[in-house]
Amino acid sequence: MSRLWFVVKEAFSGLRRAKLSAFFSIVMVALSFMLLGSFYITSTQAEKFLDYLRGKVEIEAFLSDSLSSQQISDVRRAILEVPGVKTVIFVSKDEAADIFKKEFGQDITSVLDFNPLPASFRVFARGSYKNSNGIAAIAKSLRDIQGIGSVKYRKILLTLIDQRIRLFYWIMIGFGGALALLSIFLVYNSMRLAISYKKRIIDTMKLVGASRMFVRMPFILGGIIQGLTGGIIATGTIYGTLSAAVFVLRQEFLIQALPTVAFYVSIVGLATFLGFFSTLFATRKYIKEGLSQ
């Protein structure tokens, strides 16, 4: 028990001696994980929104005019057998004319004296096929079905969505990685300063036969405390900001954006591990040097 108390006491003593460095380490860890957490929430909501947009993108398979009712049913069954197809909606020639009238405000039959619009199937993709490559694969399969005259979909929109989400992810990974590395460096530097402040104590412990791990434990605990404190500050800030936004704005999409408890636990856990890892690396180098003299 006395050994444990010594480790805890020395850990807090080291933080007090290098309090400015420890303060900046905690602030940087908190800032890093605040931004990383915000990136995660933003990317999750962006993915939901983009998935919603992808779900709205439909493939229109226009039918030949000469098809009978039975042939149209056969085409529908063939479409449903195409991999990636979720739902199929039939649009008759009359329904196509009604849609034209709603969109353009004019009855096409009054202009041309006949309805030139073909019947069609509106095809919607499922899950993993809701992207430019998946939709293109479905469209290619639809073109091979007998009775379908042409296939159209919003290819440019899908390609743009996929490009933007990939760019966003790379920015998120790059910026978040840079912040994490900077946090590791600051905690590492804080522990290096704490070790230098306690060189005499380390030398004394060496003389009385203390093991290397026992000497390192106060510093490792100090790094864990820095990471844990930064993680708690980060989660508290994120939770407080989101809760205030929901209370003030009362928007349904904000309520849906609230992360789960697992998200906050993960932030604290990762921040604590970052403090542990960076301190472990620092003590392996500097205390090894100190004890080898």
BALOBA-1460 file (C-alpha; in Angstrom, 3 decimals):
// residues 293
<rec num="1" residu="m" x="0.000" y="0.000" z="0.000"/>
<rec num="2" residu="s" x="2.856" y="2.357" z="0.841"/>
<rec num="3" residu="r" x="4.427" y="1.704" z="-2.581"/>
<rec num="4" residu="l" x="1.150" y="2.586" z="-4.308"/>
<rec num="5" residu="w" x="0.806" y="5.747" z="-2.258"/>
<rec num="6" residu="f" x="4.386" y="6.709" z="-3.158"/>
<rec num="7" residu="v" x="3.653" y="6.244" z="-6.883"/>
<rec num="8" residu="v" x="0.485" y="8.376" z="-6.711"/>
<rec num="9" residu="k" x="2.186" y="11.086" z="-4.642"/>
<rec num="10" residu="e" x="5.169" y="11.254" z="-6.962"/>
<rec num="11" residu="a" x="2.901" y="11.377" z="-10.033"/>
<rec num="12" residu="f" x="1.072" y="14.476" z="-8.780"/>
<rec num="13" residu="s" x="4.340" y="15.972" z="-7.544"/>
<rec num="14" residu="g" x="5.814" y="15.633" z="-11.039"/>
<rec num="15" residu="l" x="2.789" y="17.330" z="-12.567"/>
<rec num="16" residu="r" x="3.079" y="20.216" z="-10.104"/>
<rec num="17" residu="r" x="6.771" y="20.687" z="-10.855"/>
<rec num="18" residu="a" x="6.138" y="20.791" z="-14.602"/>
<rec num="19" residu="k" x="2.733" y="22.404" z="-14.245"/>
<rec num="20" residu="l" x="3.021" y="24.739" z="-17.243"/>
<rec num="21" residu="s" x="4.023" y="21.913" z="-19.560"/>
<rec num="22" residu="a" x="1.380" y="19.623" z="-18.052"/>
<rec num="23" residu="f" x="-1.255" y="22.342" z="-18.463"/>
<rec num="24" residu="f" x="-0.502" y="22.782" z="-22.148"/>
<rec num="25" residu="s" x="-0.469" y="19.001" z="-22.601"/>
<rec num="26" residu="i" x="-3.928" y="18.679" z="-21.040"/>
<rec num="27" residu="v" x="-5.252" y="21.606" z="-23.085"/>
<rec num="28" residu="m" x="-3.849" y="20.131" z="-26.292"/>
<rec num="29" residu="v" x="-5.262" y="16.684" z="-25.584"/>
<rec num="30" residu="a" x="-8.638" y="18.238" z="-24.808"/>
<rec num="31" residu="l" x="-8.562" y="20.404" z="-27.938"/>
<rec num="32" residu="s" x="-7.436" y="17.495" z="-30.110"/>
<rec num="33" residu="f" x="-10.213" y="15.197" z="-28.967"/>
<rec num="34" residu="m" x="-12.801" y="17.968" z="-29.052"/>
<rec num="35" residu="l" x="-11.965" y="18.472" z="-32.715"/>
<rec num="36" residu="l" x="-11.726" y="14.750" z="-33.405"/>
<rec num="37" residu="g" x="-15.065" y="14.186" z="-31.700"/>
<rec num="38" residu="s" x="-16.618" y="17.049" z="-33.637"/>
<rec num="39" residu="f" x="-15.193" y="15.619" z="-36.860"/>
<rec num="40" residu="y" x="-16.693" y="12.231" z="-36.032"/>
<rec num="41" residu="i" x="-20.137" y="13.672" z="-35.313"/>
<rec num="42" residu="t" x="-20.010" y="15.841" z="-38.427"/>
<rec num="43" residu="s" x="-18.852" y="12.985" z="-40.634"/>
<rec num="44" residu="t" x="-21.562" y="10.687" z="-39.245"/>
<rec num="45" residu="q" x="-24.263" y="13.230" z="-39.985"/>
<rec num="46" residu="a" x="-22.733" y="13.996" z="-43.383"/>
<rec num="47" residu="e" x="-22.763" y="10.289" z="-44.207"/>
<rec num="48" residu="k" x="-26.444" y="10.065" z="-43.210"/>
<rec num="49" residu="f" x="-27.281" y="13.093" z="-45.336"/>
<rec num="50" residu="l" x="-25.333" y="11.783" z="-48.315"/>
<rec num="51" residu="d" x="-26.950" y="8.385" z="-47.906"/>
<rec num="52" residu="y" x="-30.297" y="10.168" z="-47.951"/>
<rec num="53" residu="l" x="-29.319" y="11.942" z="-51.177"/>
<rec num="54" residu="r" x="-28.088" y="8.691" z="-52.692"/>
<rec num="55" residu="g" x="-31.372" y="7.063" z="-51.754"/>
<rec num="56" residu="k" x="-33.235" y="9.778" z="-53.634"/>
<rec num="57" residu="v" x="-31.237" y="9.151" z="-56.797"/>
<rec num="58" residu="e" x="-33.297" y="6.847" z="-58.977"/>
<rec num="59" residu="i" x="-32.665" y="4.983" z="-62.202"/>
<rec num="60" residu="e" x="-35.296" y="5.433" z="-64.890"/>
<rec num="61" residu="a" x="-35.721" y="2.445" z="-67.185"/>
<rec num="62" residu="f" x="-37.885" y="3.504" z="-70.154"/>
<rec num="63" residu="l" x="-39.924" y="0.759" z="-71.820"/>
<rec num="64" residu="s" x="-40.608" y="0.092" z="-75.455"/>
<rec num="65" residu="d" x="-44.106" y="1.200" z="-76.542"/>
<rec num="66" residu="s" x="-45.000" y="-2.199" z="-78.016"/>
<rec num="67" residu="l" x="-44.903" y="-4.122" z="-74.724"/>
<rec num="68" residu="s" x="-48.017" y="-5.908" z="-73.505"/>
<rec num="69" residu="s" x="-49.113" y="-6.006" z="-69.856"/>
<rec num="70" residu="q" x="-47.611" y="-9.478" z="-69.456"/>
<rec num="71" residu="q" x="-44.314" y="-8.366" z="-70.974"/>
<rec num="72" residu="i" x="-44.201" y="-5.370" z="-68.615"/>
<rec num="73" residu="s" x="-44.693" y="-7.750" z="-65.679"/>
<rec num="74" residu="d" x="-41.865" y="-9.919" z="-67.009"/>
<rec num="75" residu="v" x="-39.593" y="-6.877" z="-67.255"/>
<rec num="76" residu="r" x="-40.462" y="-5.926" z="-63.676"/>
<rec num="77" residu="r" x="-39.519" y="-9.410" z="-62.417"/>
<rec num="78" residu="a" x="-36.256" y="-9.241" z="-64.361"/>
<rec num="79" residu="i" x="-35.416" y="-5.864" z="-62.827"/>
<rec num="80" residu="l" x="-36.027" y="-7.157" z="-59.296"/>
<rec num="81" residu="e" x="-33.561" y="-9.986" z="-59.970"/>
<rec num="82" residu="v" x="-30.763" y="-7.508" z="-60.755"/>
<rec num="83" residu="p" x="-28.211" y="-7.398" z="-57.859"/>
<rec num="84" residu="g" x="-28.501" y="-4.187" z="-55.849"/>
<rec num="85" residu="v" x="-32.109" y="-3.372" z="-56.764"/>
<rec num="86" residu="k" x="-34.274" y="-2.600" z="-53.729"/>
<rec num="87" residu="t" x="-37.614" y="-1.354" z="-55.056"/>
<rec num="88" residu="v" x="-39.260" y="-0.849" z="-58.429"/>
<rec num="89" residu="i" x="-42.127" y="1.548" z="-59.207"/>
<rec num="90" residu="f" x="-44.026" y="1.401" z="-62.478"/>
<rec num="91" residu="v" x="-44.919" y="4.709" z="-64.176"/>
<rec num="92" residu="s" x="-47.501" y="4.388" z="-66.960"/>
<rec num="93" residu="k" x="-47.697" y="6.677" z="-69.985"/>
<rec num="94" residu="d" x="-50.628" y="8.554" z="-68.415"/>
<rec num="95" residu="e" x="-48.773" y="8.990" z="-65.118"/>
<rec num="96" residu="a" x="-45.732" y="10.252" z="-67.034"/>
<rec num="97" residu="a" x="-47.972" y="12.848" z="-68.729"/>
<rec num="98" residu="d" x="-49.329" y="13.936" z="-65.328"/>
<rec num="99" residu="i" x="-45.772" y="14.310" z="-63.978"/>
<rec num="100" residu="f" x="-44.847" y="16.401" z="-67.048"/>
<rec num="101" residu="k" x="-47.839" y="18.654" z="-66.464"/>
<rec num="102" residu="k" x="-46.962" y="19.174" z="-62.774"/>
<rec num="103" residu="e" x="-43.340" y="20.001" z="-63.572"/>
<rec num="104" residu="f" x="-43.838" y="22.181" z="-66.665"/>
<rec num="105" residu="g" x="-47.397" y="23.426" z="-66.172"/>
<rec num="106" residu="q" x="-48.576" y="22.273" z="-69.583"/>
<rec num="107" residu="d" x="-50.493" y="19.250" z="-70.856"/>
<rec num="108" residu="i" x="-48.270" y="17.553" z="-73.421"/>
<rec num="109" residu="t" x="-51.241" y="15.966" z="-75.228"/>
<rec num="110" residu="s" x="-52.717" y="19.406" z="-75.944"/>
<rec num="111" residu="v" x="-49.483" y="20.409" z="-77.681"/>
<rec num="112" residu="l" x="-48.731" y="17.271" z="-79.676"/>
<rec num="113" residu="d" x="-52.223" y="15.702" z="-79.839"/>
<rec num="114" residu="f" x="-50.711" y="12.463" z="-78.520"/>
<rec num="115" residu="n" x="-48.649" y="11.262" z="-75.588"/>
<rec num="116" residu="p" x="-45.015" y="10.623" z="-76.680"/>
<rec num="117" residu="l" x="-43.817" y="9.828" z="-73.160"/>
<rec num="118" residu="p" x="-42.931" y="6.164" z="-72.658"/>
<rec num="119" residu="a" x="-43.904" y="4.039" z="-69.683"/>
<rec num="120" residu="s" x="-41.014" y="3.416" z="-67.329"/>
<rec num="121" residu="f" x="-39.798" y="1.806" z="-64.143"/>
<rec num="122" residu="r" x="-38.281" y="3.895" z="-61.372"/>
<rec num="123" residu="v" x="-35.564" y="1.735" z="-59.833"/>
<rec num="124" residu="f" x="-34.020" y="2.372" z="-56.399"/>
<rec num="125" residu="a" x="-30.784" y="0.797" z="-55.162"/>
<rec num="126" residu="r" x="-30.134" y="-0.838" z="-51.825"/>
<rec num="127" residu="g" x="-27.369" y="-0.389" z="-49.233"/>
<rec num="128" residu="s" x="-23.872" y="-0.747" z="-50.641"/>
<rec num="129" residu="y" x="-25.069" y="-0.029" z="-54.186"/>
<rec num="130" residu="k" x="-25.972" y="3.584" z="-53.329"/>
<rec num="131" residu="n" x="-22.884" y="5.041" z="-54.988"/>
<rec num="132" residu="s" x="-21.714" y="5.922" z="-58.478"/>
<rec num="133" residu="n" x="-20.157" y="2.499" z="-59.155"/>
<rec num="134" residu="g" x="-23.114" y="0.559" z="-57.775"/>
<rec num="135" residu="i" x="-25.699" y="2.584" z="-59.687"/>
<rec num="136" residu="a" x="-23.646" y="2.270" z="-62.872"/>
<rec num="137" residu="a" x="-23.547" y="-1.517" z="-62.459"/>
<rec num="138" residu="i" x="-27.321" y="-1.668" z="-61.990"/>
<rec num="139" residu="a" x="-27.891" y="0.584" z="-65.008"/>
<rec num="140" residu="k" x="-25.658" y="-1.641" z="-67.151"/>
<rec num="141" residu="s" x="-27.651" y="-4.732" z="-66.141"/>
<rec num="142" residu="l" x="-30.951" y="-2.966" z="-66.866"/>
<rec num="143" residu="r" x="-29.851" y="-2.102" z="-70.400"/>
<rec num="144" residu="d" x="-29.433" y="-5.811" z="-71.094"/>
<rec num="145" residu="i" x="-33.059" y="-6.605" z="-70.209"/>
<rec num="146" residu="q" x="-35.250" y="-7.141" z="-73.265"/>
<rec num="147" residu="g" x="-38.070" y="-4.611" z="-73.426"/>
<rec num="148" residu="i" x="-36.129" y="-1.714" z="-71.896"/>
<rec num="149" residu="g" x="-35.402" y="0.961" z="-74.483"/>
<rec num="150" residu="s" x="-33.096" y="3.274" z="-72.509"/>
<rec num="151" residu="v" x="-31.785" y="3.826" z="-68.984"/>
<rec num="152" residu="k" x="-31.018" y="7.171" z="-67.366"/>
<rec num="153" residu="y" x="-29.822" y="8.326" z="-63.952"/>
<rec num="154" residu="r" x="-28.071" y="11.353" z="-62.416"/>
<rec num="155" residu="k" x="-24.508" y="10.182" z="-62.914"/>
<rec num="156" residu="i" x="-22.874" y="13.597" z="-62.389"/>
<rec num="157" residu="l" x="-24.636" y="14.112" z="-59.054"/>
<rec num="158" residu="l" x="-23.589" y="10.692" z="-57.745"/>
<rec num="159" residu="t" x="-19.986" y="11.183" z="-58.836"/>
<rec num="160" residu="l" x="-19.907" y="14.603" z="-57.158"/>
<rec num="161" residu="i" x="-21.302" y="13.183" z="-53.902"/>
<rec num="162" residu="d" x="-18.705" y="10.403" z="-53.828"/>
<rec num="163" residu="q" x="-15.854" y="12.820" z="-54.571"/>
<rec num="164" residu="r" x="-16.902" y="15.268" z="-51.858"/>
<rec num="165" residu="i" x="-17.286" y="12.630" z="-49.170"/>
<rec num="166" residu="r" x="-13.875" y="11.145" z="-49.978"/>
<rec num="167" residu="l" x="-12.275" y="14.604" z="-49.806"/>
<rec num="168" residu="f" x="-13.985" y="15.285" z="-46.487"/>
<rec num="169" residu="y" x="-12.732" y="11.994" z="-45.023"/>
<rec num="170" residu="w" x="-9.126" y="12.657" z="-46.103"/>
<rec num="171" residu="i" x="-9.240" y="16.146" z="-44.568"/>
<rec num="172" residu="m" x="-10.667" y="14.721" z="-41.358"/>
<rec num="173" residu="i" x="-8.025" y="11.972" z="-41.145"/>
<rec num="174" residu="g" x="-5.160" y="14.345" z="-41.934"/>
<rec num="175" residu="f" x="-6.190" y="17.084" z="-39.539"/>
<rec num="176" residu="g" x="-7.113" y="14.667" z="-36.768"/>
<rec num="177" residu="g" x="-3.848" y="12.750" z="-37.179"/>
<rec num="178" residu="a" x="-1.828" y="15.960" z="-36.984"/>
<rec num="179" residu="l" x="-3.587" y="16.960" z="-33.767"/>
<rec num="180" residu="a" x="-3.037" y="13.530" z="-32.242"/>
<rec num="181" residu="l" x="0.684" y="13.620" z="-33.069"/>
<rec num="182" residu="l" x="0.987" y="17.101" z="-31.587"/>
<rec num="183" residu="s" x="-0.763" y="15.893" z="-28.422"/>
<rec num="184" residu="i" x="1.633" y="12.953" z="-28.141"/>
<rec num="185" residu="f" x="4.584" y="15.309" z="-28.531"/>
<rec num="186" residu="l" x="3.322" y="17.694" z="-25.827"/>
<rec num="187" residu="v" x="2.621" y="14.939" z="-23.296"/>
<rec num="188" residu="y" x="5.982" y="13.391" z="-24.171"/>
<rec num="189" residu="n" x="7.725" y="16.731" z="-23.603"/>
<rec num="190" residu="s" x="5.861" y="17.238" z="-20.329"/>
<rec num="191" residu="m" x="7.098" y="13.884" z="-19.028"/>
<rec num="192" residu="r" x="10.635" y="14.626" z="-20.211"/>
<rec num="193" residu="l" x="10.620" y="17.833" z="-18.178"/>
<rec num="194" residu="a" x="9.179" y="16.025" z="-15.157"/>
<rec num="195" residu="i" x="11.950" y="13.417" z="-15.406"/>
<rec num="196" residu="s" x="14.626" y="16.115" z="-15.594"/>
<rec num="197" residu="y" x="13.148" y="17.831" z="-12.500"/>
<rec num="198" residu="k" x="13.387" y="14.555" z="-10.590"/>
<rec num="199" residu="k" x="16.854" y="13.478" z="-11.677"/>
<rec num="200" residu="r" x="18.129" y="13.494" z="-8.106"/>
<rec num="201" residu="i" x="15.233" y="11.354" z="-6.891"/>
<rec num="202" residu="i" x="15.802" y="8.933" z="-9.768"/>
<rec num="203" residu="d" x="19.500" y="8.697" z="-8.879"/>
<rec num="204" residu="t" x="18.631" y="8.077" z="-5.219"/>
<rec num="205" residu="m" x="16.131" y="5.353" z="-6.145"/>
<rec num="206" residu="k" x="18.802" y="3.801" z="-8.341"/>
<rec num="207" residu="l" x="21.209" y="3.674" z="-5.401"/>
<rec num="208" residu="v" x="18.697" y="1.931" z="-3.132"/>
<rec num="209" residu="g" x="18.029" y="-0.695" z="-5.782"/>
<rec num="210" residu="a" x="14.612" y="0.401" z="-7.127"/>
<rec num="211" residu="s" x="13.554" y="-1.397" z="-10.268"/>
<rec num="212" residu="r" x="13.274" y="0.483" z="-13.538"/>
<rec num="213" residu="m" x="9.511" y="-0.133" z="-13.708"/>
<rec num="214" residu="f" x="8.992" y="1.227" z="-10.195"/>
<rec num="215" residu="v" x="10.877" y="4.396" z="-11.156"/>
<rec num="216" residu="r" x="8.789" y="4.779" z="-14.318"/>
<rec num="217" residu="m" x="5.380" y="4.212" z="-12.698"/>
<rec num="218" residu="p" x="4.882" y="7.761" z="-11.266"/>
<rec num="219" residu="f" x="5.611" y="9.296" z="-14.660"/>
<rec num="220" residu="i" x="3.359" y="6.828" z="-16.488"/>
<rec num="221" residu="l" x="0.581" y="7.568" z="-14.013"/>
<rec num="222" residu="g" x="1.163" y="11.287" z="-14.588"/>
<rec num="223" residu="g" x="0.734" y="10.805" z="-18.336"/>
<rec num="224" residu="i" x="-2.443" y="8.807" z="-17.782"/>
<rec num="225" residu="i" x="-3.790" y="11.591" z="-15.568"/>
<rec num="226" residu="q" x="-3.053" y="14.184" z="-18.265"/>
<rec num="227" residu="g" x="-4.748" y="12.122" z="-20.961"/>
<rec num="228" residu="l" x="-7.729" y="11.292" z="-18.743"/>
<rec num="229" residu="t" x="-8.188" y="14.926" z="-17.714"/>
<rec num="230" residu="g" x="-7.969" y="16.113" z="-21.329"/>
<rec num="231" residu="g" x="-10.468" y="13.449" z="-22.409"/>
<rec num="232" residu="i" x="-12.947" y="14.397" z="-19.689"/>
<rec num="233" residu="i" x="-12.671" y="18.078" z="-20.620"/>
<rec num="234" residu="a" x="-13.206" y="17.212" z="-24.295"/>
<rec num="235" residu="t" x="-16.272" y="15.044" z="-23.680"/>
<rec num="236" residu="g" x="-17.727" y="17.572" z="-21.243"/>
<rec num="237" residu="t" x="-17.305" y="20.371" z="-23.765"/>
<rec num="238" residu="i" x="-18.837" y="18.351" z="-26.616"/>
<rec num="239" residu="y" x="-21.761" y="17.199" z="-24.473"/>
<rec num="240" residu="g" x="-22.396" y="20.684" z="-23.103"/>
<rec num="241" residu="t" x="-22.242" y="22.315" z="-26.538"/>
<rec num="242" residu="l" x="-24.599" y="19.795" z="-28.168"/>
<rec num="243" residu="s" x="-27.032" y="19.875" z="-25.242"/>
<rec num="244" residu="a" x="-27.138" y="23.681" z="-25.331"/>
<rec num="245" residu="a" x="-27.677" y="23.655" z="-29.101"/>
<rec num="246" residu="v" x="-30.563" y="21.185" z="-28.765"/>
<rec num="247" residu="f" x="-32.111" y="23.215" z="-25.943"/>
<rec num="248" residu="v" x="-31.856" y="26.532" z="-27.794"/>
<rec num="249" residu="l" x="-32.663" y="25.430" z="-31.335"/>
<rec num="250" residu="r" x="-34.870" y="22.416" z="-30.580"/>
<rec num="251" residu="q" x="-34.206" y="20.970" z="-34.026"/>
<rec num="252" residu="e" x="-34.960" y="17.306" z="-34.649"/>
<rec num="253" residu="f" x="-31.758" y="16.798" z="-36.632"/>
<rec num="254" residu="l" x="-29.713" y="18.028" z="-33.660"/>
<rec num="255" residu="i" x="-31.435" y="15.548" z="-31.359"/>
<rec num="256" residu="q" x="-30.578" y="12.767" z="-33.799"/>
<rec num="257" residu="a" x="-26.972" y="14.008" z="-33.898"/>
<rec num="258" residu="l" x="-26.468" y="13.446" z="-30.156"/>
<rec num="259" residu="p" x="-23.844" y="10.697" z="-29.784"/>
<rec num="260" residu="t" x="-24.228" y="7.652" z="-27.571"/>
<rec num="261" residu="v" x="-22.524" y="7.012" z="-24.240"/>
<rec num="262" residu="a" x="-20.085" y="4.722" z="-26.069"/>
<rec num="263" residu="f" x="-18.842" y="7.742" z="-28.034"/>
<rec num="264" residu="y" x="-17.942" y="9.663" z="-24.857"/>
<rec num="265" residu="v" x="-16.356" y="6.592" z="-23.261"/>
<rec num="266" residu="s" x="-14.286" y="6.062" z="-26.414"/>
<rec num="267" residu="i" x="-13.050" y="9.668" z="-26.367"/>
<rec num="268" residu="v" x="-11.957" y="9.406" z="-22.718"/>
<rec num="269" residu="g" x="-10.401" y="5.984" z="-23.316"/>
<rec num="270" residu="l" x="-8.439" y="7.085" z="-26.382"/>
<rec num="271" residu="a" x="-7.225" y="10.257" z="-24.658"/>
<rec num="272" residu="t" x="-6.098" y="8.224" z="-21.640"/>
<rec num="273" residu="f" x="-4.298" y="5.752" z="-23.897"/>
<rec num="274" residu="l" x="-2.604" y="8.641" z="-25.709"/>
<rec num="275" residu="g" x="-1.287" y="9.947" z="-22.365"/>
<rec num="276" residu="f" x="-0.126" y="6.455" z="-21.399"/>
<rec num="277" residu="f" x="1.545" y="5.734" z="-24.744"/>
<rec num="278" residu="s" x="3.427" y="9.033" z="-25.019"/>
<rec num="279" residu="t" x="4.616" y="8.809" z="-21.402"/>
<rec num="280" residu="l" x="5.643" y="5.179" z="-21.811"/>
<rec num="281" residu="f" x="7.760" y="6.167" z="-24.785"/>
<rec num="282" residu="a" x="9.349" y="9.086" z="-22.887"/>
<rec num="283" residu="t" x="10.184" y="7.023" z="-19.793"/>
<rec num="284" residu="r" x="11.614" y="4.174" z="-21.859"/>
<rec num="285" residu="k" x="14.144" y="6.589" z="-23.325"/>
<rec num="286" residu="y" x="15.040" y="9.028" z="-20.550"/>
<rec num="287" residu="i" x="14.770" y="6.854" z="-17.465"/>
<rec num="288" residu="k" x="16.738" y="4.126" z="-19.204"/>
<rec num="289" residu="e" x="19.429" y="6.709" z="-19.855"/>
<rec num="290" residu="g" x="19.291" y="7.919" z="-16.268"/>
<rec num="291" residu="l" x="19.505" y="4.465" z="-14.733"/>
<rec num="292" residu="s" x="22.295" y="3.363" z="-17.024"/>
<rec num="293" residu="q" x="24.667" y="6.075" z="-15.852"/>
